[in-house]
């Protein structure tokens, strides 16, 4: 047994496996504990639209909301525009001061209408609901004659948009946006082994372009059954074609990122690819908005496949539109990383086949 154990430890793959066993959990702890640290205390990073439909009479109330709100507020003239921007991810909530608000306050019937998008970060939606109640209570206390017959002069009407009764639907953005990265990471590990085997009898460019053709076929074909199966269990707001197109972009970006790591790092590439997993999950924004993360991590998501995929599918599944920006990001990620892979492949010296090596050795001997 001692000899077998020593032989086992002498194999490179065994040592790499031990590194993974330590590296992966340590990395998750390091990234998530530093990135999520005090995240719920950063509500001031969220933005809320305030729409005043009560004209000059409602201006004092709008000013009080802006002064007392724990988050950033922006005044928007149109309620429809504010809702459209909220669906696009710009605002976490829309607060509306309805017509006749000041008159209603005097009679103890004032009401502010808050709209919260449930198709966004779970933490942000919960925080906005609590903040809406507190804002109304604070405004009620600040208004002259705040209490009428023991009832608050200002109440809160909370409207939740894109609310899903089927929990499986809420998981779909994560499944479609993130799991392709894991699948392509695993696939490229196997493809890299295949490429190493083919080096014995084929040139590097023949191997490279053959691999690219196969990867392109996977990126175009694999999303078809995935989207088809997903739609059997859920009814997203977007069409099959829109969801397929976004998933193709997710596959392409995931393929190109994981392939680039092998071109640059060789056998250490799996460590790099795994290192991106906790970072992508944390910056995806479906649990905690990226703006509430520690400042160092806030913008990483824009340069990674899964966060763009998850946010894009949240728009498509809940709203039916609004994923164009994320598709563009994914295509840019794919183009840049694929270009790096192409350049690195071009700089690599072609492998010497065994036959060629033997011939060269014989010539040197003579």
C-alpha positions, -999 to 999 in steps of 0.1 A, spaced: 0 0 0 28 24 8 43 20 -27 8 25 -43 2 56 -22 36 70 -32 29 63 -68 -5 79 -65 10 111 -51 35 111 -79 9 116 -105 3 152 -116 -35 148 -117 -35 136 -81 -17 168 -69 -40 189 -91 -70 172 -74 -57 181 -40 -52 217 -50 -89 218 -62 -101 204 -29 -85 233 -10 -87 260 -37 -124 259 -45 -139 262 -10 -113 288 1 -120 308 -30 -157 308 -24 -152 319 12 -128 347 2 -148 361 -26 -183 359 -11 -173 370 24 -155 401 11 -180 408 -17 -212 405 3 -197 421 34 -222 448 47 -241 445 14 -275 451 30 -261 483 45 -256 498 11 -292 506 3 -280 541 -5 -266 527 -38 -301 518 -51 -321 543 -71 -358 550 -69 -379 571 -93 -403 597 -78 -432 607 -100 -453 637 -88 -487 638 -104 -501 664 -80 -483 694 -96 -471 722 -73 -492 709 -44 -473 677 -44 -438 692 -46 -433 694 -8 -441 657 -5 -416 649 -33 -390 669 -16 -396 652 17 -393 618 1 -360 628 -15 -347 642 18 -356 613 40 -352 583 17 -322 560 25 -316 555 -13 -309 578 -43 -340 594 -58 -346 608 -93 -376 629 -103 -393 615 -134 -421 634 -152 -439 604 -167 -452 574 -147 -449 552 -178 -413 562 -184 -404 555 -148 -419 520 -150 -401 513 -183 -368 523 -167 -375 502 -137 -382 472 -160 -348 480 -177 -331 477 -143 -324 514 -137 -347 518 -107 -355 494 -78 -388 511 -72 -412 538 -85 -429 560 -60 -459 579 -73 -476 610 -57 -511 607 -71 -533 637 -82 -551 654 -52 -526 639 -28 -523 671 -6 -561 674 -3 -563 638 7 -537 642 34 -558 669 51 -587 645 54 -565 616 65 -568 597 32 -534 604 16 -518 576 -2 -485 570 -20 -483 543 -47 -451 523 -48 -444 499 -76 -417 472 -71 -404 449 -98 -404 414 -85 -384 403 -115 -352 416 -101 -330 411 -70 -347 393 -42 -329 414 -16 -336 447 -33 -374 439 -37 -377 430 0 -358 461 11 -379 484 -11 -411 470 4 -399 478 39 -386 512 28 -420 521 12 -438 516 45 -412 536 65 -413 565 39 -451 568 42 -450 567 80 -422 594 81 -441 616 56 -473 611 76 -456 623 108 -440 653 90 -472 665 75 -494 690 95 -523 671 111 -506 638 105 -530 619 126 -567 621 119 -590 600 140 -561 578 150 -553 569 114 -521 579 96 -527 607 71 -504 590 45 -507 553 36 -487 531 13 -502 511 -16 -476 486 -28 -479 472 -63 -457 443 -73 -451 437 -110 -439 406 -127 -446 385 -96 -443 348 -102 -464 322 -85 -444 293 -99 -410 291 -80 -395 272 -109 -398 302 -132 -377 323 -107 -349 298 -110 -349 298 -148 -326 329 -153 -300 312 -131 -303 279 -150 -301 295 -184 -276 322 -176 -251 303 -155 -252 265 -161 -240 269 -197 -207 283 -183 -203 251 -162 -212 229 -192 -188 247 -216 -160 247 -190 -163 209 -186 -166 204 -224 -134 224 -231 -115 203 -205 -123 173 -227 -117 191 -260 -83 202 -247 -74 166 -240 -85 157 -275 -64 185 -290 -33 173 -271 -39 138 -286 -43 151 -321 -10 171 -320 8 138 -327 -5 137 -363 -20 171 -372 -9 207 -375 -20 232 -349 -42 252 -373 -60 221 -386 -67 212 -350 -77 248 -341 -102 254 -369 -117 219 -365 -123 227 -329 -138 261 -337 -163 245 -361 -173 220 -335 -177 247 -308 -198 268 -332 -221 239 -339 -225 233 -301 -232 270 -295 -259 271 -321 -274 237 -316 -273 230 -278 -296 260 -269 -325 245 -290 -334 215 -268 -325 235 -236 -350 263 -244 -375 238 -257 -374 218 -225 -375 249 -203 -407 262 -220 -424 229 -212 -423 238 -175 -426 276 -177 -443 303 -198 -418 332 -202 -428 365 -215 -403 363 -244 -406 343 -276 -387 311 -283 -365 329 -308 -355 357 -284 -345 332 -257 -326 310 -281 -306 340 -294 -296 351 -259 -287 315 -250 -265 313 -281 -247 344 -269 -242 329 -234 -228 297 -249 -205 316 -272 -191 338 -244 -187 308 -221 -170 288 -248 -145 316 -257 -137 325 -221 -130 289 -210 -111 281 -243 -89 312 -238 -78 300 -204 -64 268 -219 -46 287 -246 -30 310 -220 -26 287 -190 -25 252 -203 -31 226 -175 -37 253 -150 -67 266 -169 -94 246 -149 -83 265 -118 -88 298 -136 -122 288 -149 -134 276 -115 -121 308 -100 -146 327 -121 -176 307 -107 -180 324 -73 -173 358 -89 -200 353 -115 -226 340 -91 -220 369 -67 -221 397 -94 -251 382 -113 -274 406 -94 -304 382 -91 -299 379 -53 -281 411 -43 -278 440 -68 -242 444 -79 -244 481 -68 -247 469 -32 -216 447 -33 -182 458 -20 -169 485 -44 -141 463 -57 -165 437 -71 -193 459 -85 -183 461 -122 -168 426 -127 -201 412 -139 -201 433 -171 -171 414 -183 -182 379 -175 -206 355 -193 -230 344 -165 -239 378 -150 -249 391 -184 -268 359 -192 -287 359 -159 -296 396 -162 -306 391 -198 -329 362 -191 -345 381 -161 -355 407 -186 -368 383 -212 -386 359 -188 -403 386 -168 -406 415 -192 -403 399 -226 -377 424 -238 -347 445 -228 -319 419 -232 -301 437 -261 -274 453 -240 -265 420 -224 -264 403 -258 -239 429 -269 -218 425 -238 -217 387 -244 -207 391 -280 -179 415 -271 -167 391 -244 -167 363 -270 -149 384 -296 -121 396 -273 -114 363 -257 -116 344 -290 -92 370 -305 -67 363 -276 -70 326 -282 -63 331 -319 -33 352 -312 -19 328 -286 -23 299 -310 -5 318 -337 25 324 -313 27 288 -303 55 267 -319 41 237 -338 45 204 -320 72 181 -334 57 147 -344 75 116 -332 85 107 -368 99 142 -375 118 140 -341 134 107 -350 145 120 -384 160 151 -368 178 130 -342 193 107 -369 205 137 -389 222 152 -359 239 119 -352 254 118 -386 
